[in-house]
């Protein structure tokens, strides 16, 4: 085999391998948009349920994704209940219905306070879900970066050119 063809083949192999080793297609990007985060993988936006399935390789990241998904669901539920309570009281007050107005003509405060309490609780659930999801993505991205790594060393020896390839796979406990 011609040495030029051999060297060309080796350098093409090295270039192809190094470009593949630096591919970050498995990483999940976190994009801040207003007060929310968007989770993007391979140009596709992920919702919380998909975040759980995408992080299945890393147990710790998947546990945080499940926690974030459950807290998000709890936040949506409490926001719905709080919105219904506040809307019911204020809707009756606007319609001047006698149902939620006491003897003095004031709005039923306990229902209104309960609704506002549920809305505040939903905000706490949402904030915690965002924090868990962001931490989940950070752990997953670190896992992906460390999962596949390679080391290429080129050298010259008395007998010719040396190429040393080391492949590392990090196992998660």
N, C-alpha and C positions, 0 to 999 in steps of 0.2 A: 504494500500500500504506500502510496506517495505520502511523504511527511507533511506536505502542505494540505492534502485532503484530510489527513488524520488530525492535524492541529485545527483546521477549520471545523471539523466535526466536533471536536472537544469543546471549542469555544462556543459553538452554537448550542451545544448541550448545556454548558455552564450558564450562558445567557438565558436560555429558556428556563432552566431550573431556578436561577436567582430571581427571575421575574415572577415565577410561580410562588416561590417562598415568601415574597414580599406582598402577595395578594391579600388584601384586607376585606375580601368579599364576605367573610363570615362575621365580621364585626357588626354591631348594631350601633347606629349613630343616634345621638340624642340632640334634637334641635329644639331650642327654646322658641316658642311662638306665643308672645303675650305672656299670660300667666300659666300657660300649659306647656308641656313637653310633647314632642312628637318623636316616636321611635321608628327609625327607618333602617331596613335591611334590604340590600339589593334593589334599591330604588322603590321599595314597597313600604308603605306606612303600616306599622303593626298596631293592633289594638291590644288591650291587656290580655285577652284570651290567647291571642297569637304569641304574645310575649312568653307565656307559660310554655307553649309547645316549642318555641324556638330555642329556649334555654335548657332543653332537656339533657344536654351533654354535661352540664355543670349542676350538680345536685344543690349546692348552696345557692346558686343563682336562681334555680327553678323554685326553691322554697321561698325565696324573696318575691319572685314573680307571682306565686300562688297567694302569698300574703297580700301583695299589692292588689291583685284581682279581687280578693275577698273584701278588702277594705274599700275598694272602689264600689263594689256592689252594695255594701252597707251604707256608704255615703249617698249613693243614688236613692236607696230606700228611705233613708232619713230625710233627704231633701224633698222627696215626694210627699211624705207624711207632713212635714213642716209647711210645705207650700199649700197643701190641702187645708190645713188648719188655719193658716193666715188668710188664705183666699176665701174660705168659708165665712170667717168673722168679718173681714172687710167687705166681702160681697153683700152680706146681710146688712151691714151698716150703710153701704151705698144705696141698696134697695129700700132702706128704711123699714126693714122687716122687724117684727117685734120678737122674733125667736131668740136672738142673742143679745138683746138689749135689756138691761135690768130695769128696775122700777124707776130709777132716776134718769133713765134715758142714755146711759153710758154703755159702751161696747163691753162685751164679756171679756174681761182682762185675762182670766186663766187660760182660755183657749188661745188667745193671741200670744201670750207669753210662752205657752207650750209650743206653739208653732215656730216662734222665733228661736226657742231652745233647740228644736229639731234642726232648724236651718244652720245654726251655729255648730251643732254636732256634725252635720254633713260636711261642713267646711273642714273640720278637724280630720274626718275620715279621708277626705280627698287629699289634704296636705300630706297625711301619712302615707297614702297610696302612692303619691308622686315620689316621695322620698324613697320608699322601698323599691319602686320601679327603677329609679335612677341608680340606686345602689346595686340592684340586680344587673343592670346593663353594664355597670363598671366591672363587677365581678366576672360577668360572662366575657367581656372583651379582654380582660386580663387572662382568663382561661384560654381563650382562642389564640391570643398572642403567644402564650407559653406552650400551647399544645403542639404546635408544629414549628420546629426550628431546625435549621441546618447550618453547617459551617463548611465553607469551601476554602481550601488553602492551595495555592499554587506555589510551586518551588522549582528550583533547578538543582539537579544532581549530576554527578559525573557521567551517569548513564543516560541522561535525558531530562525530560520535564516530568515533575511530580505533580499529581493532582490528588488531593486528599479530601474526601467528602465524609463529613460526620453528620448523621441524622439523629435527632433527639426527639423523643416523644415523652412528654411529661404526663404521668398518670395522676389523676386526681384521687385522693383517698376517699 
